[in-house]
Structure formats: structure tokens, C-alpha cells
Amino acid sequence: AEKKIAYDAKLCQLVDEYTQILVVAADNVGSTQLQNIRKGLRGDSVVLMGKNTMMKRSVKIHAENTGNTGILNLLPLLQ
């Protein structure tokens, strides 16, 4: 449960801090390729990975806490 709370806090912080979000599916991607992608993005971007249900939960919690209903548009993308 502590990991979920920490994930919620991290996602909410990033949503408040940044104006753009990129949602990417990473099915069947090798660890080496994923590591190279994360290295390439490291200087310019923040990479937050998570399971779909955990991300959906965090988005809903953030929308309830802040009144930011626009973030709910992400839910259909998290499948």
C-alpha cells in the first residue's frame, strides 16, 4: 500500500509540474531497448512507468483532489 501511495504522490506531482504527458504502451519491449529509450529521454523528460490499473487509480484520485477533470481524458488511453 505504501508503494501505491508513493506512486500516487509522484504522478500527481508530475501532472501539476508539467504541461505535457506522453502515454506509451511498452508491451513486448526488451529491457535493453527500454533502457536505451530511458537514457535517451533522461535529460529532457521524466519517465514514470506503471501498471495500467495503478495509473488509472492515480489519475482518478488526482482529478478528485484537484478538480482537474481534464486529466480524466487520459483514462481511455490507459488500457
Buried (B, 14 or more C-beta within 10 A) or exposed (E): EEEEEEBBEBBBEEBEEEEEBEEEEEEEEEEEEEEEBEEEEEEEEEEBEBEEEBBBBBBBBBBEEEEBEEBBEBBEBBE
